[in-house]
Amino acid sequence: MNQKFNEFKEKSLNTDYPLWRNVVSTFFLAFMCLGVVGSFWYFYWSTENMQCYEGFLYTSAAWIVVELVVISYLFKFNTIPMFARDSIGALIAFSNIWFGLFIFSLRPCGA
């Protein structure tokens, strides 16, 4: 039992992972983030009577900047343990899914 726990701990705290995995996950997360926020911006600018969502427009700009900074930090530094890297990636992915669901639920103001 202790040996299995030690193997699991070593695997979770591992900071050795291939460069291709780092590159692929960085591109996937960045593309997903830019796609979701870009969809909202497109929806905001192409639909009439969307002025009531102006606050979300500014928040989404800050949102994308913070996400891209975190993704670039994950790409640049290889001292982050595997469990933390995977958890941060999952949080970014799930938050973008919820933001996408929010976008599809929007209606023009006064409708």
Backbone bond lengths (Angstrom), bond angles and torsions (degrees), N, CA, C in turn:
res aa  C-N    CA-C-N  psi(-1)  N-CA   C-N-CA  omega(-1)  CA-C   N-CA-C  phi
1 M - - - 1.452 - - 1.531 111.03 -
2 N 1.321 116.33 -44.82 1.460 119.67 179.21 1.521 111.73 -65.19
3 Q 1.332 116.39 -34.89 1.457 119.44 179.61 1.527 110.72 -66.68
4 K 1.324 117.16 -40.67 1.462 120.38 177.91 1.527 110.78 -65.03
5 F 1.316 116.09 -40.24 1.466 119.68 177.74 1.522 110.85 -63.81
6 N 1.318 116.86 -42.50 1.464 120.41 178.62 1.525 111.86 -64.12
7 E 1.336 117.38 -38.47 1.467 120.61 176.39 1.524 111.05 -64.57
8 F 1.333 115.54 -43.12 1.461 119.98 178.13 1.522 111.32 -63.06
9 K 1.318 116.69 -42.28 1.464 121.45 179.28 1.527 111.08 -63.96
10 E 1.322 116.59 -43.30 1.471 120.35 178.90 1.526 111.07 -64.09
11 K 1.320 116.28 -40.42 1.468 120.16 179.35 1.526 110.86 -67.13
12 S 1.334 117.37 -39.32 1.462 121.09 -179.18 1.519 112.68 -70.55
13 L 1.316 116.72 -34.03 1.463 120.91 -178.82 1.521 112.98 -91.34
14 N 1.311 117.18 5.17 1.452 122.65 -179.04 1.532 110.44 -65.00
15 T 1.311 116.18 135.67 1.466 120.82 175.19 1.527 110.82 -115.21
16 D 1.315 116.62 8.46 1.466 122.58 178.27 1.525 109.44 -97.27
17 Y 1.310 117.26 106.03 1.462 120.67 176.33 1.515 107.23 -141.98
18 P 1.317 115.96 153.01 1.463 119.90 -173.25 1.521 113.20 -66.68
19 L 1.305 115.15 150.33 1.464 121.26 179.76 1.517 111.53 -63.54
20 W 1.338 118.22 -37.38 1.466 120.44 -178.92 1.526 110.92 -62.16
21 R 1.346 116.99 -36.64 1.465 119.54 178.55 1.522 110.76 -67.05
22 N 1.311 115.77 -39.30 1.460 120.95 178.17 1.531 110.72 -63.58
23 V 1.319 117.16 -44.10 1.464 121.86 -179.06 1.528 110.68 -66.79
24 V 1.328 117.13 -45.92 1.467 120.82 -178.42 1.524 111.38 -63.73
25 S 1.323 117.50 -44.88 1.461 119.51 -179.85 1.533 111.28 -66.76
26 T 1.331 117.48 -35.57 1.461 120.37 177.55 1.523 110.89 -64.64
27 F 1.331 117.59 -47.49 1.466 120.25 179.07 1.524 111.66 -64.36
28 F 1.322 117.42 -41.57 1.465 120.59 -179.88 1.526 111.13 -62.40
29 L 1.334 117.28 -48.75 1.466 120.04 -179.17 1.525 111.58 -65.43
30 A 1.323 117.02 -42.47 1.467 119.83 -179.72 1.525 110.85 -65.50
31 F 1.326 117.85 -42.59 1.457 121.47 178.57 1.526 111.22 -62.89
32 M 1.322 116.45 -41.86 1.455 120.49 179.38 1.526 110.68 -65.00
33 C 1.323 117.68 -44.33 1.470 121.34 -179.90 1.524 110.96 -63.17
34 L 1.317 116.05 -48.05 1.458 119.68 -179.76 1.520 111.71 -65.49
35 G 1.317 117.52 -34.73 1.462 121.09 178.44 1.516 112.73 -65.75
36 V 1.316 116.83 -44.34 1.466 120.37 -178.37 1.521 110.83 -68.66
37 V 1.307 117.25 -48.38 1.465 119.64 -179.31 1.528 110.25 -68.99
38 G 1.320 117.33 -38.06 1.463 120.22 176.16 1.520 111.73 -62.21
39 S 1.320 117.13 -36.60 1.466 120.33 176.44 1.514 111.37 -63.15
40 F 1.327 116.04 -41.62 1.463 118.82 177.72 1.521 111.05 -64.54
41 W 1.332 117.02 -43.60 1.466 119.59 179.68 1.523 110.73 -63.08
42 Y 1.316 116.57 -42.52 1.464 119.94 177.10 1.527 110.85 -61.34
43 F 1.315 116.31 -44.73 1.466 121.14 178.53 1.525 110.72 -61.41
44 Y 1.326 116.84 -41.32 1.465 121.47 -178.52 1.532 110.71 -65.71
45 W 1.334 117.23 -46.25 1.460 120.31 -174.87 1.532 113.23 -80.85
46 S 1.317 118.85 -22.47 1.461 120.23 -176.41 1.524 113.84 -97.48
47 T 1.315 118.48 -10.18 1.457 121.92 -178.89 1.521 109.34 -108.27
48 E 1.306 116.04 136.14 1.470 119.89 179.10 1.525 109.71 -77.83
49 N 1.323 115.20 157.04 1.469 124.10 178.03 1.530 112.30 61.21
50 M 1.311 116.74 45.28 1.468 120.87 177.72 1.530 111.62 -110.32
51 Q 1.339 117.32 14.29 1.459 120.96 -175.85 1.528 112.67 -62.71
52 C 1.314 118.10 -24.98 1.464 119.80 -179.09 1.530 112.05 -71.10
53 Y 1.321 118.30 -10.67 1.461 122.24 178.24 1.523 112.62 -103.04
54 E 1.314 116.57 19.00 1.463 120.51 -178.65 1.528 111.84 -62.40
55 G 1.315 117.32 -35.91 1.466 120.57 177.36 1.516 111.68 -62.19
56 F 1.339 116.98 -38.36 1.460 120.57 177.06 1.522 111.40 -67.66
57 L 1.329 116.77 -30.35 1.461 120.30 177.32 1.529 110.07 -63.32
58 Y 1.328 116.95 -45.99 1.466 120.74 178.64 1.527 111.30 -67.80
59 T 1.313 116.34 -39.21 1.464 120.02 178.87 1.524 110.63 -65.44
60 S 1.329 116.95 -38.04 1.463 119.20 179.92 1.528 111.37 -67.99
61 A 1.331 117.39 -30.12 1.471 119.82 176.33 1.527 110.05 -66.21
62 A 1.321 116.49 -44.11 1.470 119.60 176.52 1.523 110.31 -66.10
63 W 1.321 116.55 -38.47 1.466 122.81 179.78 1.521 111.13 -57.42
64 I 1.336 116.76 -48.76 1.462 120.09 -176.32 1.526 111.27 -68.60
65 V 1.323 116.91 -36.01 1.473 119.86 178.56 1.526 109.94 -64.00
66 V 1.315 116.78 -46.50 1.470 120.22 -179.36 1.526 110.70 -64.06
67 E 1.326 117.16 -43.74 1.460 119.35 179.58 1.524 111.89 -62.54
68 L 1.309 117.63 -42.66 1.469 119.84 -179.80 1.527 111.91 -68.00
69 V 1.329 117.61 -32.64 1.465 120.38 175.72 1.528 110.11 -66.06
70 V 1.326 117.11 -44.07 1.468 120.45 179.08 1.529 110.69 -64.94
71 I 1.317 117.71 -42.08 1.462 120.93 179.57 1.533 110.57 -64.31
72 S 1.325 117.10 -41.27 1.470 119.01 178.62 1.528 110.98 -67.98
73 Y 1.328 117.28 -33.39 1.463 120.32 175.73 1.525 110.38 -64.70
74 L 1.328 116.72 -42.33 1.464 120.35 177.81 1.523 111.19 -63.36
75 F 1.326 117.12 -35.25 1.465 120.84 179.95 1.529 111.42 -71.64
76 K 1.319 116.45 -42.62 1.462 120.33 -172.37 1.523 113.62 -74.50
77 F 1.321 117.35 -41.15 1.461 120.21 -172.38 1.527 111.08 -101.03
78 N 1.318 115.32 126.69 1.456 121.61 -179.50 1.523 112.34 -100.20
79 T 1.316 118.06 13.81 1.462 121.29 -179.67 1.525 111.98 -94.55
80 I 1.319 117.07 4.70 1.457 121.46 -179.13 1.525 108.19 -85.08
81 P 1.340 117.96 126.33 1.467 119.93 179.48 1.523 111.52 -62.54
82 M 1.314 115.21 155.16 1.464 121.84 -175.80 1.532 112.39 -59.14
83 F 1.341 118.24 -40.85 1.459 119.42 -177.74 1.523 111.13 -65.69
84 A 1.323 117.45 -36.83 1.463 120.62 179.87 1.527 110.59 -71.77
85 R 1.325 116.81 -42.45 1.468 121.34 179.55 1.528 110.72 -61.58
86 D 1.320 117.02 -45.73 1.466 120.39 179.54 1.525 111.59 -66.82
87 S 1.321 117.22 -38.28 1.464 120.64 179.43 1.523 111.41 -66.15
88 I 1.315 117.35 -42.66 1.466 120.78 179.08 1.525 110.39 -65.31
89 G 1.317 117.01 -42.36 1.463 120.49 177.18 1.521 111.90 -61.15
90 A 1.324 116.95 -42.09 1.467 120.62 178.58 1.531 111.34 -65.63
91 L 1.319 117.39 -40.02 1.468 120.20 178.07 1.527 111.52 -63.50
92 I 1.314 116.80 -41.25 1.467 120.21 177.54 1.521 110.37 -64.03
93 A 1.326 117.19 -44.06 1.461 120.68 -179.24 1.528 111.36 -63.83
94 F 1.323 117.72 -47.06 1.466 120.29 -179.10 1.525 112.18 -67.14
95 S 1.332 117.70 -36.19 1.467 119.00 178.63 1.525 110.70 -65.83
96 N 1.323 117.60 -35.78 1.459 120.05 177.41 1.523 112.01 -71.01
97 I 1.321 116.97 -32.55 1.465 119.52 175.07 1.523 109.84 -63.36
98 W 1.326 117.37 -44.31 1.471 120.14 179.41 1.520 111.14 -66.37
99 F 1.324 117.50 -37.95 1.460 120.16 177.58 1.523 110.31 -64.76
100 G 1.333 116.95 -39.39 1.462 120.89 176.40 1.516 111.94 -63.02
101 L 1.328 117.76 -41.43 1.461 120.61 176.07 1.518 111.36 -63.20
102 F 1.327 116.15 -37.22 1.461 120.56 176.57 1.524 110.78 -62.92
103 I 1.316 117.01 -42.11 1.465 121.21 -179.88 1.524 110.72 -60.34
104 F 1.323 116.76 -44.08 1.465 120.05 -177.89 1.520 112.92 -72.12
105 S 1.326 118.16 -11.24 1.460 119.97 178.00 1.527 112.54 -95.82
106 L 1.326 118.15 -3.49 1.471 121.10 -178.25 1.519 112.07 -73.26
107 R 1.304 114.81 144.63 1.464 122.65 174.45 1.522 107.60 -126.78
108 P 1.316 118.61 150.09 1.455 120.11 176.61 1.544 111.20 -57.28
109 C 1.313 114.84 151.73 1.463 120.63 -178.46 1.531 110.15 -62.20
110 G 1.314 115.64 137.83 1.462 120.28 177.95 1.509 114.08 76.75
111 A 1.324 118.11 8.32 1.478 119.99 -178.46 1.507 111.39 -90.64
